[in-house]
Amino acid sequence: MRAGGFMRRIWHSRWIFRSLPWSIYFNFHYLPWKQAIRLPILLYRPRLLKCRGTVSIEADELHMGMVILGKDTVSIYANAGIMWECEGAVVFGGKCYIGNASALSVSSTGHVYFGEGFYASASLKLVSYYGVRFSRDVHVGWDCVVMDTDLHKMVSCADGKPSKGYGRVEIGKNNWVGMKCSILKNTRTPDYCTISASSVLNRSFLDLPSYAGIGQET
């Protein structure tokens, strides 16, 4: 490699050096020593509100930076890193990238699984009080919200009974989620689907075939 190319690689990777203090803390706080020493999780400009619960990586091979959280990707959003608030369980099934201006909030009863190859460009807001599962190779556009809870219950005027207020979210493999989508409780999608920008999903779409387009019209 020429000297110029080597220096460019160093320049573009300089953010890693700035992220090391928080990344070292995060890895050794959550992961077994044999995993943590490899620094598989890199945090860029994190705001760590709660570091409780558990974080695990289910992958055959680990390497430095296979999970990147908060790195700036989309220039129109603030270079604000990532907010982390976790009391439940977060599992990474392999490589994962969540871009800048994002936030994850997982309650003590929440569980989030990111499948291999998960990618969220910027401003992902994820809230879990029950269960959220992304299958492998899910890509999420900017400014999307994923929530498995209403954060409250509604009371029926007919019989006075409260609603459940939560429901599992399951996104099929190779799904592409367009920008500004809201994926709410009880959402389930088949494999190989495209979710239109600005869609609101709150039910199962497993009656649709793979390779379907999902949006307001469905």
N, CA, C and O of each residue as an XYZ file, in Angstrom:
872
protein
N       0.848     -1.196      0.000
C       0.000      0.000      0.000
C       0.881      1.242      0.000
O       1.862      1.322      0.739
N       0.523      2.197     -0.828
C       1.292      3.431     -0.893
C       1.092      4.235      0.391
O       0.102      4.073      1.105
N       2.067      5.109      0.662
C       2.020      5.904      1.884
C       0.771      6.776      1.930
O       0.156      6.932      2.985
N       0.389      7.356      0.757
C      -0.791      8.212      0.713
C      -2.055      7.460      1.078
O      -2.894      7.977      1.815
N      -2.206      6.215      0.559
C      -3.379      5.408      0.870
C      -3.429      5.026      2.334
O      -4.495      5.012      2.948
N      -2.255      4.712      2.895
C      -2.190      4.363      4.317
C      -2.605      5.537      5.184
O      -3.345      5.371      6.153
N      -2.129      6.721      4.836
C      -2.470      7.905      5.625
C      -3.955      8.237      5.517
O      -4.563      8.685      6.490
N      -4.542      8.021      4.342
C      -5.976      8.265      4.192
C      -6.781      7.320      5.073
O      -7.779      7.719      5.672
N      -6.345      6.072      5.150
C      -7.038      5.106      6.000
C      -6.947      5.518      7.463
O      -7.924      5.413      8.204
N      -5.791      5.981      7.870
C      -5.624      6.459      9.247
C      -6.536      7.653      9.511
O      -7.166      7.742     10.565
N      -6.601      8.573      8.539
C      -7.412      9.778      8.714
C      -8.897      9.430      8.844
O      -9.589      9.967      9.709
N      -9.377      8.540      7.992
C     -10.790      8.183      8.020
C     -11.139      7.308      9.226
O     -12.310      7.178      9.582
N     -10.136      6.716      9.845
C     -10.387      5.862     11.012
C     -10.094      6.568     12.332
O     -10.111      5.944     13.393
N      -9.827      7.868     12.264
C      -9.426      8.576     13.480
C     -10.534      8.586     14.528
O     -10.253      8.704     15.720
N     -11.802      8.463     14.095
C     -12.910      8.453     15.053
C     -12.801      7.275     16.008
O     -13.278      7.351     17.140
N     -12.177      6.183     15.565
C     -12.042      5.005     16.423
C     -11.206      5.330     17.654
O     -11.520      4.869     18.751
N     -10.156      6.110     17.488
C      -9.301      6.453     18.620
C     -10.074      7.285     19.639
O      -9.902      7.119     20.846
N     -10.932      8.188     19.139
C     -11.736      9.001     20.058
C     -12.802      8.181     20.768
O     -13.226      8.530     21.869
N     -13.234      7.094     20.141
C     -14.301      6.283     20.722
C     -13.789      5.226     21.701
O     -14.582      4.582     22.388
N     -12.484      5.047     21.767
C     -11.933      3.942     22.548
C     -12.287      3.981     24.041
O     -12.656      2.936     24.576
N     -12.202      5.105     24.740
C     -12.505      5.065     26.181
C     -13.893      4.526     26.486
O     -14.038      3.631     27.319
N     -14.921      5.062     25.819
C     -16.278      4.576     26.056
C     -16.453      3.143     25.562
O     -17.144      2.347     26.199
N     -15.838      2.814     24.443
C     -15.972      1.467     23.885
C     -15.342      0.424     24.801
O     -15.901     -0.654     24.999
N     -14.186      0.745     25.353
C     -13.526     -0.185     26.289
C     -14.419     -0.415     27.500
O     -14.630     -1.553     27.922
N     -14.942      0.677     28.055
C     -15.843      0.533     29.205
C     -17.047     -0.336     28.855
O     -17.388     -1.252     29.602
N     -17.690     -0.055     27.727
C     -18.915     -0.742     27.340
C     -18.676     -2.235     27.128
O     -19.440     -3.064     27.622
N     -17.624     -2.576     26.399
C     -17.334     -3.983     26.113
C     -17.037     -4.777     27.388
O     -17.563     -5.874     27.577
N     -16.195     -4.219     28.258
C     -15.833     -4.956     29.465
C     -16.940     -4.925     30.512
O     -16.965     -5.764     31.412
N     -17.846     -3.973     30.403
C     -18.996     -3.936     31.304
C     -19.988     -5.036     30.967
O     -20.571     -5.648     31.861
N     -20.183     -5.289     29.668
C     -21.246     -6.194     29.249
C     -20.782     -7.588     28.826
O     -21.498     -8.563     29.051
N     -19.618     -7.700     28.228
C     -19.233     -8.948     27.572
C     -18.240     -9.748     28.404
O     -17.528     -9.185     29.235
N     -18.190    -11.064     28.180
C     -17.131    -11.873     28.803
C     -15.757    -11.375     28.369
O     -15.600    -10.813     27.285
N     -14.780    -11.588     29.219
C     -13.441    -11.036     28.972
C     -12.896    -11.454     27.613
O     -12.312    -10.630     26.910
N     -13.072    -12.719     27.228
C     -12.513    -13.207     25.969
C     -13.142    -12.513     24.758
O     -12.507    -12.394     23.710
N     -14.374    -12.063     24.902
C     -15.003    -11.281     23.832
C     -14.641     -9.807     23.938
O     -14.320     -9.162     22.940
N     -14.694     -9.285     25.147
C     -14.470     -7.849     25.348
C     -13.090     -7.412     24.872
O     -12.938     -6.300     24.365
N     -12.084     -8.265     25.025
C     -10.714     -7.891     24.672
C     -10.583     -7.607     23.177
O      -9.648     -6.929     22.751
N     -11.514     -8.121     22.387
C     -11.497     -7.892     20.941
C     -12.205     -6.590     20.543
O     -12.165     -6.187     19.381
N     -12.846     -5.943     21.506
C     -13.586     -4.705     21.253
C     -14.528     -4.841     20.054
O     -14.427     -4.071     19.099
N     -15.439     -5.811     20.097
C     -16.356     -5.987     18.963
C     -17.382     -4.866     18.831
O     -17.967     -4.689     17.763
N     -17.608     -4.103     19.907
C     -18.594     -3.019     19.876
C     -17.873     -1.678     20.001
O     -17.134     -1.448     20.959
N     -18.093     -0.799     19.027
C     -17.528      0.545     19.069
C     -18.657      1.552     19.192
O     -19.624      1.512     18.430
N     -18.529      2.456     20.156
C     -19.532      3.489     20.393
C     -18.960      4.849     20.017
O     -17.862      5.214     20.436
N     -19.719      5.591     19.222
C     -19.302      6.924     18.817
C     -20.194      7.954     19.505
O     -21.412      7.949     19.323
N     -19.593      8.824     20.286
C     -20.309      9.864     21.010
C     -21.535      9.319     21.761
O     -22.649      9.800     21.551
N     -21.344      8.342     22.614
C     -22.503      7.761     23.302
C     -22.990      8.631     24.458
O     -22.218      9.352     25.091
N     -24.277      8.540     24.709
C     -24.862      9.101     25.923
C     -25.468      7.924     26.673
O     -26.559      7.457     26.344
N     -24.758      7.459     27.670
C     -25.136      6.238     28.372
C     -25.981      6.597     29.593
O     -25.453      6.969     30.641
N     -27.285      6.482     29.444
C     -28.184      6.804     30.544
C     -28.296      5.661     31.547
O     -28.253      5.872     32.759
N     -28.441      4.433     31.012
C     -28.518      3.252     31.869
C     -27.776      2.102     31.190
O     -28.082      1.738     30.055
N     -26.814      1.544     31.888
C     -26.071      0.395     31.372
C     -26.325     -0.796     32.282
O     -25.414     -1.300     32.939
N     -27.555     -1.229     32.308
C     -27.939     -2.405     33.088
C     -28.321     -3.518     32.127
O     -27.981     -3.465     30.945
N     -29.025     -4.523     32.626
C     -29.438     -5.602     31.749
C     -28.256     -6.359     31.188
O     -27.200     -6.441     31.816
N     -28.441     -6.924     29.981
C     -27.395     -7.743     29.359
C     -27.225     -7.370     27.894
O     -28.167     -6.945     27.225
N     -26.007     -7.539     27.420
C     -25.689     -7.431     25.999
C     -24.886     -8.664     25.624
O     -23.928     -9.014     26.315
N     -25.265     -9.328     24.537
C     -24.526    -10.506     24.103
C     -24.376    -10.496     22.591
O     -25.159     -9.874     21.873
N     -23.355    -11.198     22.125
C     -23.081    -11.322     20.697
C     -23.120    -12.798     20.340
O     -22.360    -13.596     20.888
N     -24.007    -13.161     19.419
C     -24.143    -14.546     18.987
C     -23.578    -14.673     17.578
O     -24.322    -14.639     16.598
N     -22.275    -14.819     17.484
C     -21.596    -14.930     16.199
C     -20.428    -15.890     16.349
O     -19.813    -15.978     17.412
N     -20.130    -16.607     15.277
C     -19.031    -17.583     15.321
C     -17.678    -16.894     15.452
O     -16.789    -17.395     16.141
N     -17.517    -15.756     14.800
C     -16.259    -15.034     14.836
C     -16.495    -13.597     15.278
O     -17.459    -12.957     14.857
N     -15.615    -13.100     16.122
C     -15.692    -11.726     16.589
C     -14.481    -10.956     16.096
O     -13.376    -11.493     16.020
N     -14.700     -9.689     15.760
C     -13.580     -8.832     15.404
C     -13.913     -7.409     15.829
O     -15.074     -7.079     16.068
N     -12.920     -6.596     15.918
C     -13.080     -5.225     16.377
C     -14.037     -4.450     15.465
O     -13.884     -4.449     14.244
N     -15.012     -3.800     16.074
C     -15.916     -2.940     15.323
C     -16.956     -3.666     14.502
O     -17.491     -3.087     13.557
N     -17.268     -4.918     14.824
C     -18.321     -5.600     14.076
C     -19.694     -5.020     14.414
O     -20.645     -5.173     13.647
N     -19.790     -4.358     15.559
C     -20.994     -3.615     15.937
C     -20.584     -2.161     16.139
O     -19.758     -1.865     17.002
N     -21.150     -1.259     15.358
C     -20.833      0.165     15.442
C     -22.118      0.913     15.776
O     -23.120      0.790     15.071
N     -22.082      1.684     16.851
C     -23.263      2.391     17.324
C     -22.990      3.887     17.387
O     -22.090      4.329     18.101
N     -23.771      4.670     16.638
C     -23.713      6.124     16.730
C     -22.848      6.837     15.719
O     -22.789      8.067     15.733
N     -22.170      6.109     14.835
C     -21.267      6.769     13.875
C     -22.060      7.628     12.905
O     -23.118      7.217     12.429
N     -21.551      8.827     12.609
C     -22.253      9.733     11.696
C     -22.218      9.192     10.271
O     -21.160      8.875      9.728
N     -23.407      9.098      9.684
C     -23.570      8.574      8.328
C     -24.338      9.547      7.449
O     -23.973      9.773      6.296
N     -25.406     10.124      8.000
C     -26.277     11.013      7.227
C     -26.034     12.450      7.676
O     -26.250     12.788      8.840
N     -25.590     13.286      6.757
C     -25.127     14.626      7.118
C     -26.246     15.557      7.561
O     -25.976     16.538      8.253
N     -27.501     15.285      7.184
C     -28.578     16.208      7.538
C     -29.042     16.025      8.972
O     -29.868     16.799      9.454
N     -28.526     15.014      9.665
C     -28.841     14.823     11.080
C     -27.639     15.205     11.932
O     -26.489     15.109     11.502
N     -27.935     15.636     13.140
C     -26.864     16.059     14.042
C     -25.881     14.924     14.285
O     -26.261     13.757     14.382
N     -24.615     15.292     14.379
C     -23.574     14.318     14.683
C     -23.595     14.065     16.194
O     -22.667     14.417     16.922
N     -24.700     13.436     16.634
C     -25.002     13.342     18.069
C     -24.771     11.955     18.652
O     -25.149     11.699     19.795
N     -24.166     11.065     17.896
C     -23.878      9.747     18.437
C     -25.133      8.944     18.722
O     -26.082      8.960     17.938
N     -25.136      8.236     19.857
C     -26.260      7.368     20.196
C     -26.586      7.482     21.681
O     -25.694      7.605     22.520
N     -27.889      7.439     21.990
C     -28.332      7.380     23.377
C     -28.629      5.928     23.724
O     -29.328      5.239     22.980
N     -28.101      5.462     24.848
C     -28.262      4.069     25.284
C     -28.913      4.049     26.655
O     -28.389      4.618     27.613
N     -30.061      3.387     26.740
C     -30.782      3.243     27.992
C     -31.288      1.807     28.061
O     -32.300      1.472     27.447
N     -30.594      0.974     28.796
C     -30.900     -0.460     28.761
C     -30.976     -1.053     30.160
O     -30.065     -0.907     30.974
N     -32.092     -1.725     30.409
C     -32.250     -2.524     31.620
C     -32.628     -3.962     31.279
O     -32.685     -4.816     32.163
N     -32.884     -4.230     30.003
C     -33.295     -5.558     29.562
C     -32.181     -6.294     28.851
O     -31.034     -6.281     29.299
N     -32.519     -6.943     27.729
C     -31.560     -7.774     27.003
C     -31.441     -7.309     25.558
O     -32.446     -7.104     24.877
N     -30.207     -7.145     25.096
C     -29.925     -6.806     23.707
C     -28.967     -7.852     23.158
O     -27.933     -8.138     23.762
N     -29.320     -8.424     22.005
C     -28.503     -9.469     21.390
C     -28.135     -9.049     19.979
O     -29.000     -8.656     19.196
N     -26.850     -9.132     19.653
C     -26.370     -8.890     18.302
C     -26.032    -10.226     17.661
O     -25.206    -10.982     18.173
N     -26.685    -10.514     16.522
C     -26.450    -11.777     15.848
C     -25.286    -11.756     14.888
O     -25.014    -12.755     14.222
N     -24.596    -10.635     14.805
C     -23.463    -10.489     13.898
C     -23.200     -9.022     13.662
O     -23.382     -8.201     14.561
N     -22.770     -8.684     12.450
C     -22.461     -7.297     12.127
C     -23.704     -6.421     12.281
O     -24.810     -6.818     11.912
N     -23.501     -5.222     12.832
C     -24.611     -4.311     13.083
C     -24.091     -2.883     13.003
O     -23.020     -2.577     13.527
N     -24.838     -2.021     12.356
C     -24.470     -0.612     12.244
C     -25.701      0.229     12.515
O     -26.707      0.102     11.818
N     -25.631      1.086     13.521
C     -26.707      2.027     13.823
C     -26.097      3.421     13.809
O     -25.180      3.713     14.577
N     -26.605      4.276     12.938
C     -25.973      5.560     12.686
C     -26.284      6.639     13.696
O     -26.845      6.379     14.760
N     -25.907      7.861     13.342
C     -25.945      8.990     14.258
C     -27.364      9.414     14.623
O     -28.324      9.089     13.924
N     -27.478     10.143     15.723
C     -28.740     10.697     16.226
C     -29.760      9.613     16.526
O     -30.961      9.836     16.370
N     -29.303      8.443     16.954
C     -30.187      7.321     17.257
C     -30.308      7.134     18.766
O     -29.516      7.670     19.542
N     -31.322      6.359     19.164
C     -31.549      6.109     20.590
C     -32.180      4.736     20.770
O     -33.092      4.358     20.035
N     -31.681      3.991     21.764
C     -32.239      2.695     22.134
C     -32.647      2.732     23.590
O     -31.849      3.072     24.463
N     -33.905      2.377     23.846
C     -34.415      2.330     25.210
C     -35.068      0.972     25.419
O     -36.084      0.665     24.795
N     -34.487      0.159     26.296
C     -34.959     -1.202     26.534
C     -35.248     -1.351     28.017
O     -34.342     -1.239     28.843
N     -36.498     -1.602     28.357
C     -36.879     -1.712     29.761
C     -36.432     -3.059     30.323
O     -35.893     -3.893     29.595
N     -36.656     -3.266     31.605
C     -36.242     -4.504     32.268
C     -36.982     -5.719     31.714
O     -36.505     -6.845     31.855
N     -38.140     -5.510     31.088
C     -38.901     -6.609     30.486
C     -38.701     -6.686     28.980
O     -39.303     -7.532     28.319
N     -37.866     -5.817     28.429
C     -37.670     -5.754     26.988
C     -36.569     -6.677     26.492
O     -35.655     -7.042     27.232
N     -36.678     -7.046     25.223
C     -35.669     -7.900     24.583
C     -35.563     -7.491     23.122
O     -36.567     -7.445     22.411
N     -34.351     -7.196     22.674
C     -34.120     -6.774     21.292
C     -33.069     -7.676     20.665
O     -32.013     -7.917     21.250
N     -33.367     -8.172     19.471
C     -32.417     -9.010     18.727
C     -32.149     -8.363     17.369
O     -33.071     -8.133     16.587
N     -30.881     -8.074     17.103
C     -30.452     -7.560     15.812
C     -29.787     -8.696     15.039
O     -28.737     -9.196     15.442
N     -30.399     -9.099     13.931
C     -29.816    -10.160     13.128
C     -28.572     -9.718     12.386
O     -28.303     -8.523     12.265
N     -27.816    -10.678     11.891
C     -26.608    -10.413     11.121
C     -26.909     -9.432      9.983
O     -27.887     -9.589      9.252
N     -26.054     -8.425      9.850
C     -26.174     -7.481      8.753
C     -27.207     -6.390      8.966
O     -27.653     -5.770      8.000
N     -27.600     -6.140     10.217
C     -28.553     -5.055     10.469
C     -27.893     -3.708     10.197
O     -26.744     -3.478     10.576
N     -28.639     -2.817      9.533
C     -28.100     -1.494      9.207
C     -29.206     -0.461      9.349
O     -30.262     -0.590      8.730
N     -28.968      0.562     10.163
C     -29.882      1.695     10.293
C     -29.076      2.955     10.035
O     -28.102      3.217     10.740
N     -29.465      3.742      9.036
C     -28.608      4.832      8.584
C     -28.487      5.955      9.606
O     -27.373      6.367      9.928
N     -29.623      6.468     10.131
C     -29.550      7.574     11.090
C     -30.899      7.761     11.775
O     -31.946      7.424     11.222
N     -30.852      8.302     12.983
C     -32.038      8.713     13.739
C     -33.037      7.575     13.936
O     -34.246      7.781     13.826
N     -32.537      6.387     14.226
C     -33.408      5.285     14.625
C     -33.796      5.472     16.086
O     -32.933      5.695     16.935
N     -35.077      5.383     16.379
C     -35.568      5.432     17.753
C     -36.241      4.100     18.046
O     -37.264      3.773     17.445
N     -35.676      3.338     18.958
C     -36.184      2.000     19.257
C     -36.530      1.904     20.738
O     -35.704      2.208     21.598
N     -37.760      1.480     21.029
C     -38.229      1.319     22.398
C     -38.789     -0.092     22.553
O     -39.664     -0.502     21.790
N     -38.293     -0.827     23.530
C     -38.771     -2.187     23.756
C     -39.128     -2.400     25.220
O     -38.304     -2.219     26.117
N     -40.372     -2.789     25.434
C     -40.839     -3.226     26.748
C     -41.241     -4.689     26.701
O     -41.647     -5.255     27.716
N     -41.131     -5.312     25.518
C     -41.579     -6.701     25.358
C     -40.610     -7.487     24.481
O     -39.782     -8.238     24.995
N     -40.704     -7.324     23.169
C     -39.801     -8.060     22.300
C     -39.759     -7.493     20.890
O     -40.800     -7.323     20.256
N     -38.556     -7.199     20.393
C     -38.342     -6.740     19.022
C     -37.272     -7.630     18.401
O     -36.197     -7.816     18.972
N     -37.575     -8.176     17.227
C     -36.609     -9.052     16.561
C     -36.468     -8.662     15.090
O     -37.442     -8.642     14.338
N     -35.239     -8.355     14.704
C     -34.903     -8.120     13.308
C     -34.164     -9.352     12.780
O     -33.137     -9.744     13.334
N     -34.677     -9.956     11.725
C     -33.960    -11.066     11.111
C     -32.742    -10.531     10.359
O     -32.495     -9.325     10.364
N     -31.991    -11.401      9.723
C     -30.743    -10.991      9.097
C     -30.982    -10.056      7.916
O     -32.010    -10.119      7.242
N     -30.004     -9.191      7.691
C     -29.956     -8.295      6.532
C     -31.173     -7.376      6.435
O     -31.765     -7.223      5.366
N     -31.532     -6.776      7.546
C     -32.581     -5.752      7.569
C     -31.921     -4.379      7.471
O     -30.989     -4.081      8.219
N     -32.398     -3.550      6.559
C     -31.882     -2.196      6.387
C     -32.991     -1.204      6.691
O     -34.116     -1.349      6.212
N     -32.667     -0.199      7.488
C     -33.656      0.778      7.948
C     -33.211      2.172      7.529
O     -32.088      2.587      7.816
N     -34.097      2.890      6.850
C     -33.800      4.262      6.440
C     -33.836      5.218      7.619
O     -34.141      4.818      8.743
N     -33.523      6.480      7.361
C     -33.382      7.413      8.470
C     -34.735      7.791      9.079
O     -35.782      7.710      8.437
N     -34.665      8.203     10.335
C     -35.797      8.780     11.068
C     -36.956      7.810     11.228
O     -38.114      8.190     11.052
N     -36.655      6.567     11.557
C     -37.692      5.562     11.793
C     -37.869      5.310     13.291
O     -36.938      5.476     14.079
N     -39.078      4.906     13.664
C     -39.410      4.575     15.048
C     -39.871      3.134     15.102
O     -40.701      2.715     14.296
N     -39.339      2.372     16.047
C     -39.766      0.995     16.283
C     -40.131      0.874     17.754
O     -39.300      1.124     18.627
N     -41.393      0.486     18.034
C     -41.859      0.385     19.415
C     -42.753     -0.834     19.561
O     -43.658     -1.042     18.753
N     -42.508     -1.637     20.582
C     -43.379     -2.786     20.850
C     -44.377     -2.489     21.969
O     -45.012     -3.403     22.496
N     -44.514     -1.226     22.326
C     -45.396     -0.834     23.408
C     -46.055      0.501     23.091
O     -45.499      1.322     22.362
N     -47.250      0.710     23.648
C     -47.902      2.012     23.553
C     -47.468      2.940     24.675
O     -47.787      4.130     24.669
N     -46.730      2.382     25.649
C     -46.328      3.111     26.858
C     -47.530      3.498     27.728
O     -47.400      4.264     28.683
N     -48.691      2.956     27.379
C     -49.898      3.180     28.186
C     -50.947      2.169     27.727
O     -50.737      1.462     26.741
N     -52.066      2.097     28.430
C     -53.188      1.261     28.028
C     -54.401      2.126     27.752
O     -54.561      3.201     28.330
N     -55.254      1.641     26.859
C     -56.516      2.304     26.562
C     -57.656      1.492     27.177
O     -57.623      0.261     27.174
N     -58.654      2.183     27.697
C     -59.816      1.529     28.298
C     -60.983      1.586     27.326
O     -61.325      2.652     26.813
N     -61.595      0.424     27.076
C     -62.718      0.337     26.156
C     -63.954      1.021     26.745
O     -64.310      0.793     27.901
N     -64.598      1.857     25.939
C     -65.835      2.494     26.384
C     -66.975      1.475     26.488
O     -67.923      1.663     27.250
N     -66.867      0.388     25.705
C     -67.954     -0.595     25.676
C     -68.008     -1.442     26.939
O     -69.078     -1.622     27.520
N     -66.862     -1.963     27.367
C     -66.880     -2.876     28.509
C     -65.952     -2.460     29.649
O     -65.909     -3.123     30.686
N     -65.207     -1.364     29.464
C     -64.339     -0.874     30.524
C     -63.057     -1.654     30.699
O     -62.321     -1.423     31.658
N     -62.770     -2.585     29.783
C     -61.570     -3.398     29.898
C     -60.369     -2.668     29.284
O     -60.501     -2.036     28.236
N     -59.199     -2.752     29.930
C     -58.003     -2.100     29.381
C     -57.399     -2.911     28.243
O     -57.522     -4.136     28.213
N     -56.753     -2.236     27.318
C     -56.047     -2.927     26.238
C     -54.753     -3.531     26.770
O     -54.298     -3.207     27.868
N     -54.178     -4.408     25.973
C     -52.923     -5.058     26.368
C     -51.785     -4.048     26.411
O     -50.978     -4.058     27.340
N     -51.721     -3.192     25.425
C     -50.733     -2.114     25.439
C     -49.360     -2.476     24.925
O     -48.479     -1.617     24.897
N     -49.140     -3.724     24.513
C     -47.836     -4.112     23.971
C     -48.009     -5.326     23.070
O     -49.044     -5.991     23.119
N     -47.020     -5.618     22.258
C     -47.057     -6.775     21.368
C     -45.736     -6.930     20.650
O     -45.068     -5.940     20.350
N     -45.359     -8.142     20.376
C     -44.061     -8.431     19.765
C     -43.960     -7.849     18.355
O     -44.932     -7.835     17.600
N     -42.751     -7.367     18.017
C     -42.427     -6.888     16.672
C     -41.417     -7.847     16.060
O     -40.375     -8.120     16.656
N     -41.724     -8.362     14.864
C     -40.825     -9.298     14.177
C     -40.695     -8.877     12.717
O     -41.669     -8.905     11.965
N     -39.486     -8.488     12.326
C     -39.214     -8.044     10.966
C     -38.466     -9.150     10.224
O     -37.419     -9.614     10.676
N     -39.010     -9.566      9.086
C     -38.426    -10.667      8.330
C     -37.072    -10.337      7.736
O     -36.668     -9.175      7.695
N     -36.377    -11.356      7.278
C     -35.041    -11.144      6.733
C     -35.101    -10.413      5.393
O     -36.085    -10.498      4.660
N     -34.038     -9.704      5.102
C     -33.896     -8.937      3.862
C     -35.062     -7.966      3.664
O     -35.565     -7.813      2.551
N     -35.481     -7.324      4.730
C     -36.481     -6.259      4.630
C     -35.780     -4.915      4.473
O     -34.748     -4.667      5.096
N     -36.347     -4.056      3.640
C     -35.878     -2.684      3.522
C     -36.979     -1.778      4.044
O     -38.099     -1.792      3.534
N     -36.658     -0.988      5.065
C     -37.618     -0.090      5.692
C     -37.304      1.324      5.241
O     -36.226      1.844      5.529
N     -38.243      1.956      4.529
C     -38.029      3.308      4.038
C     -37.983      4.331      5.162
O     -38.323      4.024      6.304
N     -37.567      5.532      4.841
C     -37.402      6.576      5.849
C     -38.742      6.950      6.488
O     -39.801      6.814      5.876
N     -38.667      7.426      7.736
C     -39.800      7.974      8.480
C     -40.939      6.972      8.679
O     -42.105      7.362      8.722
N     -40.611      5.701      8.798
C     -41.630      4.696      9.097
C     -41.812      4.558     10.608
O     -40.877      4.757     11.384
N     -43.028      4.215     11.002
C     -43.328      3.897     12.397
C     -43.766      2.435     12.448
O     -44.808      2.065     11.907
N     -42.957      1.618     13.105
C     -43.256      0.189     13.239
C     -43.664     -0.043     14.680
O     -42.844      0.052     15.594
N     -44.943     -0.350     14.874
C     -45.515     -0.390     16.208
C     -45.836     -1.808     16.625
O     -45.597     -2.751     15.871
N     -46.373     -1.964     17.816
C     -46.635     -3.283     18.409
C     -47.448     -4.149     17.459
O     -48.272     -3.658     16.688
N     -47.193     -5.456     17.534
C     -47.887     -6.490     16.756
C     -47.487     -6.535     15.285
O     -48.091     -7.276     14.510
N     -46.481     -5.757     14.883
C     -46.048     -5.793     13.492
C     -45.220     -7.041     13.212
O     -44.281     -7.356     13.942
N     -45.579     -7.736     12.156
C     -44.803     -8.885     11.689
C     -44.759     -8.822     10.165
O     -45.793     -8.643      9.521
N     -43.586     -8.967      9.596
C     -43.443     -8.884      8.144
C     -42.796    -10.140      7.591
O     -41.968    -10.754      8.264
N     -43.165    -10.538      6.354
C     -42.505    -11.679      5.724
C     -41.115    -11.314      5.234
O     -40.715    -10.151      5.285
N     -40.388    -12.302      4.765
C     -39.036    -12.084      4.258
C     -39.073    -11.330      2.924
O     -40.067    -11.355      2.199
N     -37.971    -10.671      2.632
C     -37.745    -10.023      1.330
C     -38.851     -9.023      0.983
O     -39.448     -9.100     -0.091
N     -39.118     -8.094      1.890
C     -40.164     -7.100      1.663
C     -39.591     -5.687      1.722
O     -38.554     -5.437      2.338
N     -40.297     -4.777      1.066
C     -39.964     -3.362      1.110
C     -41.112     -2.615      1.792
O     -42.274     -2.776      1.420
N     -40.782     -1.812      2.777
C     -41.782     -1.036      3.499
C     -41.668      0.413      3.042
O     -40.621      1.044      3.190
N     -42.755      0.926      2.489
C     -42.743      2.259      1.888
C     -42.435      3.341      2.915
O     -42.765      3.206      4.093
N     -41.806      4.400      2.462
C     -41.479      5.528      3.329
C     -42.740      6.103      3.973
O     -43.803      6.157      3.355
N     -42.598      6.527      5.216
C     -43.667      7.169      5.992
C     -44.840      6.244      6.301
O     -45.931      6.718      6.618
N     -44.632      4.941      6.213
C     -45.700      3.995      6.534
C     -45.838      3.823      8.040
O     -44.878      4.001      8.790
N     -47.049      3.474      8.471
C     -47.321      3.127      9.860
C     -47.797      1.678      9.880
O     -48.820      1.346      9.282
N     -47.049      0.818     10.573
C     -47.363     -0.605     10.636
C     -47.727     -0.982     12.065
O     -47.011     -0.640     13.006
N     -48.841     -1.689     12.225
C     -49.256     -2.108     13.567
C     -50.039     -3.416     13.556
O     -50.894     -3.648     14.411
N     -49.735     -4.273     12.569
C     -50.396     -5.573     12.508
C     -49.486     -6.569     11.802
O     -48.401     -6.212     11.345
N     -49.927     -7.808     11.716
C     -49.168     -8.834     11.001
C     -49.435     -8.740      9.501
O     -50.578     -8.598      9.068
N     -48.364     -8.822      8.720
C     -48.465     -8.841      7.269
C     -48.009    -10.191      6.711
O     -47.627    -10.286      5.544
N     -48.049    -11.221      7.536
C     -47.585    -12.531      7.097
C     -48.516    -13.178      6.077
O     -48.176    -14.209      5.497
N     -49.702    -12.575      5.851
C     -50.597    -13.058      4.802
C     -50.104    -12.653      3.415
O     -50.578    -13.173      2.406
N     -49.140    -11.714      3.369
C     -48.570    -11.282      2.097
C     -47.407    -12.204      1.709
O     -46.756    -12.786      2.576
N     -47.154    -12.332      0.412
C     -46.018    -13.158     -0.015
C     -44.700    -12.420      0.168
O     -44.675    -11.202      0.346
N     -43.614    -13.168      0.121
C     -42.298    -12.534      0.103
C     -42.175    -11.646     -1.130
O     -42.872    -11.846     -2.125
N     -41.290    -10.674     -1.052
C     -41.045     -9.701     -2.120
C     -42.212     -8.738     -2.311
O     -42.305     -8.072     -3.343
N     -43.092     -8.661     -1.334
C     -44.215     -7.725     -1.413
C     -43.774     -6.334     -1.017
O     -42.767     -6.160     -0.331
N     -44.533     -5.344     -1.453
C     -44.355     -3.984     -0.970
C     -45.404     -3.712      0.099
O     -46.589     -3.979     -0.098
N     -44.960     -3.181      1.225
C     -45.863     -2.929      2.348
C     -45.913     -1.424      2.589
O     -44.877     -0.762      2.647
N     -47.116     -0.894      2.727
C     -47.250      0.534      2.964
C     -48.671      0.890      3.309
O     -49.460      0.031      3.703
N     -49.003      2.171      3.159
C     -50.327      2.640      3.530
C     -51.427      1.882      2.788
O     -52.496      1.627      3.344
N     -51.166      1.528      1.546
C     -52.205      0.894      0.734
C     -52.466     -0.559      1.116
O     -53.459     -1.140      0.677
N     -51.558     -1.180      1.957
C     -51.757     -2.572      2.314
C     -52.345     -2.678      3.703
O     -52.588     -3.783      4.188
